[in-house]
Amino acid sequence: MGSDHDEKEAGQTSEAGGEKEEHHEPLSRHASESSVYATEEEEDEYGSKIQLGPLCTIKEHLEKDKDDESLRKWKEQLLGSVDVNNIGEILEPEVNFTSLSIISPGRDDIVLPIPEDGKPKGLWFTLKEGSNYRLKFSFVVSNNIVSGLKYTNTVWKTAVKVDSSKEMLGTFSPQLEPYTHEMPEEVTPAGMFARGQYTARSKFVDDDNKCYLEINYTFDIRKDWA
């Protein structure tokens, strides 16, 4: 969620098996309000949209390949205690994020408010330069299975993109209890040129490119925690 443009290398793999891609560009000195956030075309650097088959309800998923015992057991394990009779006919999955926080060793968690319009007012958070941190979030899945949920984050400083990452979270079935996920640990850059204000966009999307949460925000990297 922060910037680590001076020290990270491409191709890191997360604990959950997803891949993380990093892209680095030189810094600029000027920014205009209209260029603070990239366009959708600029941000989509992971290839064109994959054409997927039509969505299926949970009942339809269970009916498919019902004669294949291994597939049937796998689907039952994925669905767990889902009440199929209650939600089995709903096509579109829903993912609601209940909490977002930044955790850093030896410090209290920074709990981030989730604005309804996806645009926090003012500075969203501050990170200390050279500090270890990770993003932690919880979410609830309802209605249907969400396939290929992933987190993307893009960071700019003075209108130039300095960091871009993607983390595959996985496939999740509906359940009443929230899922909790922690991102791999990162280290904020340090030094005079690293300090200052950044703008960023974080998104949670699935295999169908449906966006469940998008947040456009600003944050600071300073000599010390705020």
N, C-alpha and C positions, 0 to 999 in steps of 0.2 A: 504493500500500500504506500510505502515511502519510496525514496530514490536511492539506488546504489549503483550509479552509473559509472563510477571510476573503478570499481573493484570486482564486479561480478563477471563471470564468463558464461557464454551460451551453453545450453544443453544440460542444465542441472535437472535432476530427477527428484520429485517429491517423495515423502514417506509413503504416500498413498499410491505411488506408481505413476502419477501423472507427470507430464513433461513441462518444463519451464523454459521459455525462450527469452533471451535478453538481446536488446538492440541498443546501440550506443551512438550518439551523435554529438558533435561539438556544441559548446554553449554559445548563445547569442546575447546581445545586450539590450534589445528593444522588443517590446510587446505591444500589440494592439488588443483592445477588448474583444474584437471580433475573431481574433486568432488564438485566443487562450485555449480553446478546446478544439481538437481535431475533428474533421468531418468523419462520417461513418466510413467513407471510402478510404480515408487516410488510416483509420484505425484497423480496418479489416485487412491485416497482413498475413493471415493464416490460410489464404486460399479462398476460392469462391465457395458459395454455399453448397453443401452436399445435398443432393436430391434424395430425400428419404421417402419411404412408403407411407401410406395413410396411417393416421393414428388409430389405435384400437382401444376399446374399453377393456377393463380388467377381465370382464366375463369373456370377451372375445379372445384375450390372451390365453385364458385357461382352456378355451375350446380348441385352440390351435395345437396341433401335435399332441393331442391328449392320449394318443396311443403309444407315444414315446415315453417310457417310464422315466428315463433320466431327465428329459426336459420337463416333465410334469413335476418331478421332485424339486428340480431347480426353481421352477416358478413358484411352487408352494413355499419354498424356503425364502425366496425373495419377498413374497407377499406377507409372510409371517402371519400375524393375527388380524389381518385386514378383514373387515366385515364386507365381503363381496356383495351381499344382498343390499347393503346400504349405499355403496358408491360404485358398484360394478357397471352402471350404465352411463357414468359421466366420462366424457371423452377427454376434455382438456385438464391436464394436471395443474395444480396450484402450488407455488412455493412462497411461503411467507417468512421473512427473516425477523426473528424475535430479538436478536442481540448482535451487536458488533463491538469488539473491544481490541485494544492493542496491549499485548502483554510483554513485559521486559523484566529480566531477572533482577530481583531485589527491589522491585517497585510495585506499587498497587496498579491494578489494571486500569487503563484509560478506557472508560466506557463511552462509546460514541453514540449520540442520539441519531436515530434514523428518521430523517425528514420525509414527510409524505410526498413532497414534490421532487425529492432526490437532490435538493440543492441546499446544503447547510448554510446558514447565514454566518458570514464572516469566516474567521479561521476555525477549521474543524479540530485540529490537534497540532501539537508541537513535539518534535523528536529531538533528542540530544545527538549531536554529531558523534560518530564512532560508536554508537550504542547498538546492542543486540535487541531485536524485537521480533514479534510475529503477530499476525492477525488471527483472531479467534472469532468465530461466528456460530450462531445457532439458527436453525430454520425448521419449519414444519412443512411436510409434503402432504397434500390432500387430493382427493378425487381420482387420481390415476398415477401410474408410474412416470417419473420424470427420468428421461434417458440422457446420459452424457452431460450432466450438469457441470459447468466449468466456470471458473473465475478468471476475468481478465482485468488487467490494471495498466494504465498508461499514464506517464508522468511527464510534465513539461516544466521547464524553467526559462523564463523570459521568452515564451512562445516556441521554444525549440524542444522537441521530444528528447528526453534524456534517459528514459527507462520504459521498457514494455515487457510485460510478463503474462503468462497464461498457466493456469493450474487446473488439470482435470480432477474433478471431485468424485464423479462416479454416477451410478444409476441408483435411484432411491424409490422405494415403494411408499404408499401412503401409510401414515401411522399417527397416533395421537401425540406420542412423545416426540420432542424435537431432536433432530440430529445436531451434533456438535462437531465442528471441524477446526483444526489448527493448521495454519499454513506453515511451510518450512521457515526456519529462522533466517532472518536477514540482518545485515549490518548497515547502518546509515553511513554515508560518506562523511569525511571529515576534512577540515581545512577552510581557509577563507573563501575559496570559490564554491565550496559545497554549501556554505551557510546561506540562508535567505528563504524566500517564499517560493513555493511550488504550487502548480495547479495539477489536478489529476482527475481521471475518470475510472471508476470501478464498475464492473458489470458482472452479473450472474446470468448466464444464458445456457440453453440446452441444445441438444442435437438439431432441433428444428429452428434454431436461432431465435427462439422465444426468450425475451428478456424478462426476468422476474424482479430484478432490482438494478437500477443504474443510479450512481451517485457522482455528481460533479462537485469537486470541493477544492479548497486550498489548505495547505499546511506549511509549517515552518520547520527548518532545521537550524538549531541554535547551538551555542556553546554549552548550554545547560538546559535541563528540563524546565518547562514553564512553571 
